Amino acid sequence: MMRRMRALLTWLLVTPGLAVAQPLDPAELDALNAGLAADAAAAPAPEAQLHAAAPVGNSNPDISLILDVAGAWFNGEPDQRGAHDPQATGFNLQQLEMHIASNVDPFFRLEANLVFAEFGVEVEEAYGTTLALPADLQLRAGQFLTRFGRLNPTHPHAWRFVDQPLVNGKFLGGEGSRGLGAELSWLAPLPWFVEWVGSATMAGGACCARSFFGGDDLGVETPADLLYTAALKQFFALDGAWSLAWGLSGQFGPNASGNGNRSEIYGTDVFLHYRAPNSPDRACVSLQIEAMYRTRQVPDDRLEDYGGYAELVWTIDPRWEVGGRYGYVSGLADDPLDPGWVDGRHRASAQVTLYPSHFSRVRIQGSRDDRGDAVTWGGFLALELLVGAHGAHSF
């Protein structure tokens, strides 16, 4: 440290234009130069400094708990398709989620989401993410929600409604599209935000690969027995008030209806957002739309169906928001997954939400579910509480 201070003093004394200009004699300069050379020789190389600074593990990771509970009422037999949806009249524990995250070192980040339900605990997500790959590449490995569409990669505390849209539950699964595998993403060097995503995951699980192997997991014998997801994510800042996100997604994998039979799901999603510049209330309006088309090979036939939803939400101020959602999914005769879902199904929902703070939420929601042969009305009063450190949600 004294050598660096002497070098700085020398710079102050000999630099032109400064108030003091008293050059040192040759002996003093030689001594200072020798000190600087010794400092440089003793300093570790940059790569060694990086490894020395890298912690073996963070003993204080970010941890948060998020509780979602709801009181529900239905005037008939409900048919909720989401695993976190209120399922019956009365009190429902939607989930207690523990989120744990930390940078392992300069090269990897570890994240996990553990879900506590009434009858057990499950590892919803647990994956590592690279932090230092070249060429704007990023790799994830472990168990994760695939990045199909807009809603699927998110958790219930980021949803604008109490329950999951019909099409997500029917096509992807009650807990969304999820599995063990690996994902590679690339941020393209373009004037607007463009990200390409590709992943390979296990194709089994009724909860999370419903249109593929589902509950009849036949295992992996070749790469064709994996579930592949491809997605294109784009974002456009239209002007100071308007922004648009647009995505395209596809999933491709085997199904359990017969040897070599395949399923495919194609989707597109749009998120249009308006926020008035300099609004003192931070009022904004958002429109989110997702549409999906599914085709499946079954013995001696090919099944095709489609569905989607649109939700419009008005954030009045930081504490209040109101929203409406409409969803539709077509039906099929002789569908091995849903033999009773023959007619098209419509569901309309409306919600009013109060945010007492950034860490709590109270939501009232009503819905009308038309299944063709029956109409079910439902009402929810949902409470969410969050404690601990939790990162911001994606736009």
C-alpha positions in Angstrom: 0.0 0.0 0.0 2.8 2.5 0.9 4.4 1.8 -2.5 1.1 2.6 -4.3 0.8 5.8 -2.3 4.4 6.9 -3.2 3.7 6.2 -6.8 0.5 8.4 -6.6 2.6 11.2 -4.9 5.1 11.0 -7.7 2.3 11.3 -10.3 1.0 14.4 -8.5 4.4 16.0 -8.4 5.5 15.4 -12.0 2.1 15.7 -13.8 2.0 18.9 -15.9 -0.8 21.3 -15.0 -1.1 20.5 -11.3 -0.3 23.1 -8.7 2.8 21.2 -7.3 5.7 20.5 -9.7 8.7 19.3 -7.7 10.3 16.3 -9.6 12.0 13.7 -7.5 15.7 13.0 -7.7 16.9 9.9 -9.7 17.5 7.8 -6.6 14.0 8.3 -5.3 12.5 7.5 -8.7 14.5 4.3 -9.0 13.3 3.3 -5.5 9.6 4.0 -6.5 10.0 2.1 -9.8 11.5 -0.9 -8.0 8.6 -0.9 -5.5 6.1 -0.9 -8.3 7.8 -3.7 -10.1 7.8 -5.8 -6.8 4.0 -5.1 -6.4 3.4 -6.3 -10.0 5.4 -9.4 -9.6 3.6 -10.3 -6.3 0.1 -9.8 -7.8 -1.8 -12.9 -9.0 -2.8 -13.2 -12.6 -6.4 -12.1 -13.4 -7.6 -15.6 -13.8 -6.2 -16.6 -10.4 -7.9 -13.5 -8.9 -11.2 -14.6 -10.3 -10.9 -18.1 -8.9 -9.7 -16.8 -5.6 -12.8 -14.5 -5.4 -15.2 -17.3 -6.3 -16.9 -18.7 -3.2 -17.1 -22.4 -2.8 -20.7 -21.9 -1.7 -22.9 -19.1 -0.4 -23.8 -19.8 3.2 -26.6 -17.2 3.0 -28.8 -17.8 -0.1 -31.9 -15.8 -0.8 -34.9 -17.7 0.7 -38.6 -16.8 0.5 -41.9 -18.4 1.5 -45.0 -17.7 -0.5 -48.4 -18.9 0.8 -51.5 -19.1 -1.5 -54.8 -20.1 0.1 -58.4 -19.6 -1.1 -61.9 -20.0 0.0 -64.0 -21.4 -2.9 -67.7 -22.0 -3.7 -69.2 -23.9 -6.6 -72.8 -24.4 -7.4 -72.2 -27.8 -8.9 -69.4 -30.4 -9.5 -66.3 -28.4 -10.5 -63.8 -29.5 -13.1 -60.7 -27.5 -12.4 -57.7 -28.5 -14.5 -54.9 -26.7 -12.7 -53.0 -28.5 -9.9 -52.9 -25.2 -7.9 -56.6 -24.3 -8.6 -59.1 -24.3 -5.8 -60.7 -27.8 -6.2 -63.7 -27.9 -4.0 -66.2 -25.7 -2.0 -64.6 -24.7 1.2 -61.0 -23.8 2.1 -58.2 -24.8 -0.2 -54.4 -24.7 0.2 -53.2 -23.9 -3.2 -49.6 -24.1 -2.3 -46.8 -23.0 0.1 -43.8 -22.4 -2.1 -40.2 -22.1 -0.8 -37.9 -20.4 -3.2 -34.2 -20.7 -2.7 -31.6 -19.1 -5.0 -28.0 -18.1 -4.9 -25.0 -17.6 -7.2 -22.7 -20.6 -6.6 -19.7 -18.9 -8.1 -19.0 -16.6 -11.0 -20.0 -19.4 -13.4 -23.3 -20.9 -12.0 -26.5 -20.0 -10.2 -28.6 -22.5 -8.4 -32.4 -22.1 -7.9 -35.0 -24.3 -6.4 -38.8 -24.2 -5.8 -40.2 -26.6 -3.2 -44.0 -26.8 -3.0 -45.7 -27.9 0.2 -49.2 -29.2 -0.2 -51.7 -30.8 2.2 -50.4 -34.3 1.5 -46.7 -33.9 0.8 -43.8 -32.0 -0.6 -42.5 -32.0 -4.2 -39.5 -30.5 -5.9 -41.2 -28.3 -8.5 -38.0 -26.9 -9.9 -34.3 -27.3 -9.1 -31.8 -26.2 -11.7 -28.5 -24.6 -12.3 -28.0 -21.7 -14.8 -24.7 -20.7 -16.3 -23.5 -17.1 -15.9 -20.5 -16.8 -18.1 -20.9 -18.6 -21.4 -19.6 -16.8 -24.4 -21.6 -15.5 -27.4 -24.7 -14.6 -25.3 -25.5 -18.2 -24.7 -27.0 -19.5 -21.5 -27.6 -23.1 -20.3 -30.0 -24.5 -17.7 -29.9 -28.0 -16.4 -32.1 -29.8 -13.8 -35.8 -29.9 -13.4 -37.6 -26.8 -14.6 -40.8 -25.4 -16.2 -40.3 -25.3 -19.9 -40.5 -21.9 -21.6 -43.5 -22.9 -23.8 -45.7 -19.8 -24.1 -46.0 -17.0 -21.7 -47.9 -18.4 -18.6 -46.3 -21.8 -18.3 -42.8 -20.7 -17.1 -44.4 -18.6 -14.3 -45.7 -19.6 -10.8 -49.1 -18.8 -9.3 -47.9 -15.8 -7.4 -47.2 -14.1 -10.8 -50.6 -15.0 -12.3 -53.3 -12.3 -12.7 -56.1 -14.8 -11.9 -56.6 -17.4 -9.1 -56.8 -20.4 -11.4 -55.0 -21.7 -14.5 -56.5 -21.3 -18.0 -58.3 -24.3 -19.3 -56.0 -24.8 -22.3 -52.9 -25.0 -20.2 -54.3 -27.7 -18.0 -55.7 -29.8 -20.9 -52.7 -29.6 -23.2 -49.7 -29.2 -20.9 -50.8 -30.7 -17.6 -52.1 -29.6 -14.2 -48.7 -28.3 -13.1 -47.7 -27.1 -16.6 -45.1 -28.4 -18.9 -42.2 -29.4 -16.7 -39.4 -32.0 -16.6 -35.9 -33.1 -16.0 -33.5 -32.0 -18.8 -31.4 -29.2 -20.3 -32.1 -26.0 -22.0 -30.0 -23.7 -24.2 -30.9 -20.1 -25.0 -29.3 -17.5 -27.2 -29.8 -13.7 -27.1 -29.5 -12.6 -30.7 -27.5 -9.4 -31.5 -30.4 -7.5 -33.0 -31.8 -4.0 -32.5 -34.8 -5.4 -30.6 -34.9 -8.1 -27.9 -34.8 -11.6 -29.6 -34.2 -14.8 -27.6 -34.1 -18.3 -29.1 -34.8 -21.2 -26.6 -34.5 -24.9 -27.0 -34.8 -27.7 -24.4 -35.0 -31.4 -24.1 -36.8 -32.9 -21.1 -38.3 -36.2 -20.0 -41.7 -36.9 -21.7 -43.4 -38.6 -18.8 -45.7 -37.4 -16.0 -49.5 -36.9 -16.1 -48.9 -33.6 -14.2 -46.5 -32.1 -16.6 -46.3 -33.9 -20.0 -50.0 -34.8 -20.5 -50.1 -34.8 -24.3 -47.0 -37.0 -24.5 -46.1 -40.1 -22.4 -48.0 -38.6 -19.5 -48.8 -41.1 -16.8 -47.8 -44.0 -19.0 -44.1 -43.2 -19.0 -42.5 -45.7 -21.4 -38.9 -44.6 -20.7 -36.1 -43.4 -23.0 -34.6 -45.8 -25.5 -33.6 -43.3 -28.2 -33.4 -39.4 -28.4 -36.8 -39.6 -30.1 -38.3 -40.6 -26.7 -37.6 -37.1 -25.2 -39.8 -34.1 -25.2 -38.4 -31.2 -27.2 -39.5 -27.5 -26.7 -38.5 -24.6 -29.0 -39.5 -21.0 -28.5 -38.8 -17.6 -29.9 -39.2 -14.6 -27.5 -39.4 -11.0 -28.7 -39.9 -7.7 -27.1 -40.6 -4.3 -28.8 -40.6 -0.9 -27.1 -43.2 0.8 -29.4 -42.9 4.2 -27.8 -42.8 5.8 -24.3 -46.1 4.4 -23.3 -46.7 1.2 -25.4 -44.7 -2.1 -25.4 -45.3 -5.4 -27.0 -44.0 -9.0 -26.3 -44.6 -11.7 -28.9 -43.6 -15.3 -28.7 -43.8 -18.5 -30.8 -43.5 -22.0 -29.2 -43.6 -25.6 -30.2 -43.4 -29.0 -28.4 -42.6 -32.3 -30.1 -42.5 -35.7 -28.5 -43.8 -39.3 -28.2 -47.2 -40.2 -26.8 -48.3 -43.5 -25.2 -51.1 -44.4 -27.6 -48.9 -46.8 -29.7 -45.4 -47.5 -30.9 -43.9 -44.5 -32.7 -47.0 -42.3 -32.2 -46.1 -38.6 -31.8 -47.7 -35.4 -30.4 -47.1 -31.8 -31.4 -48.3 -28.6 -29.8 -47.9 -25.2 -31.4 -48.5 -21.9 -29.6 -48.3 -18.1 -30.0 -48.6 -15.5 -27.3 -48.9 -11.7 -27.2 -48.6 -9.3 -24.3 -49.5 -5.7 -25.1 -48.9 -3.2 -22.3 -49.8 0.5 -21.9 -48.6 2.8 -19.1 -49.1 6.5 -19.4 -45.8 8.4 -19.0 -45.4 10.3 -15.8 -48.7 8.9 -14.4 -48.7 9.7 -10.6 -50.8 6.6 -10.0 -48.7 4.3 -12.2 -51.9 3.2 -13.9 -51.5 0.7 -16.7 -53.5 -1.7 -18.9 -52.3 -5.0 -20.2 -53.7 -7.5 -22.7 -52.4 -11.1 -22.7 -53.4 -13.6 -25.3 -52.3 -17.2 -25.9 -53.5 -19.6 -28.5 -52.5 -23.3 -28.9 -53.1 -26.0 -31.5 -52.4 -29.7 -30.7 -52.2 -32.7 -33.0 -51.7 -36.3 -31.8 -51.2 -39.6 -33.6 -53.4 -42.4 -32.2 -54.0 -45.9 -33.6 -55.6 -45.5 -37.1 -56.3 -41.8 -36.6 -55.0 -38.3 -35.9 -56.6 -36.1 -33.3 -56.6 -32.3 -33.6 -57.9 -29.7 -31.2 -57.2 -26.1 -30.2 -57.8 -23.6 -27.5 -56.6 -20.3 -25.9 -57.5 -17.5 -23.6 -57.4 -13.7 -23.5 -57.1 -11.6 -20.3 -57.4 -7.9 -19.9 -56.1 -6.3 -16.7 -56.3 -2.7 -15.6 -53.9 -1.6 -12.8 -55.7 1.4 -11.3 -52.9 2.3 -8.9 -50.3 0.4 -6.9 -53.0 -1.1 -4.7 -55.9 -2.0 -6.9 -56.4 -3.8 -10.1 -59.4 -5.3 -12.0 -59.4 -7.9 -14.8 -61.4 -10.2 -17.0 -60.5 -13.4 -18.8 -62.2 -15.6 -21.4 -60.9 -19.0 -22.4 -62.1 -21.7 -24.8 -60.9 -25.2 -25.6 -62.4 -27.4 -28.3 -63.6 -31.0 -27.6 -63.1 -34.3 -29.3 -64.9 -37.6 -29.7 -63.0 -40.7 -28.7 -60.2 -38.8 -27.0 -58.2 -41.3 -24.9 -57.1 -38.5 -22.5 -60.5 -36.9 -22.1 -63.3 -39.3 -23.3 -66.0 -37.1 -21.8 -64.7 -33.8 -23.3 -66.7 -33.9 -26.5 -68.1 -30.4 -26.7 -66.2 -27.1 -26.8 -65.8 -25.6 -23.3 -66.0 -21.9 -22.4 -64.9 -20.2 -19.2 -65.3 -16.5 -18.3 -63.8 -15.0 -15.2 -63.6 -11.6 -13.5 -61.3 -10.5 -10.6 -60.7 -7.6 -8.3 -57.4 -7.5 -6.5 -56.1 -5.5 -3.5 -52.3 -5.3 -2.8 -52.0 -4.0 0.7 -48.2 -4.0 0.1 -45.7 -5.5 -2.3 -45.7 -8.7 -0.1 -49.4 -9.4 0.2 -52.4 -9.8 -2.1 -56.2 -10.3 -1.6 -58.2 -11.3 -4.7 -61.9 -11.9 -5.3 -62.8 -13.8 -8.5 -65.9 -15.1 -10.0 -66.3 -17.5 -13.0 -68.8 -19.1 -15.3 -67.7 -22.5 -16.7 -69.8 -23.8 -19.6 -68.9 -27.5 -20.4 -71.6 -28.0 -22.9 -73.7 -30.4 -20.8 -73.4 -28.4 -17.6 -72.7 -24.8 -16.4 -70.8 -24.3 -13.2 -70.5 -21.0 -11.4 -67.6 -20.5 -9.0 -66.4 -17.8 -6.6 -62.9 -17.5 -4.9 -61.5 -15.3 -2.2 -57.7 -15.8 -2.3 -55.0 -14.6 0.0 -51.3 -14.5 -0.8 -48.5 -13.7 1.6 -44.7 -13.5 0.8 -41.8 -13.2 3.2 -38.1 -13.3 2.4 -36.0 -12.3 -0.6 -37.6 -13.0 -4.0 -36.5 -11.7 -7.4 -38.6 -9.6 -9.7 -41.0 -11.3 -12.1 -40.2 -11.2 -15.8 -42.0 -8.7 -17.9 
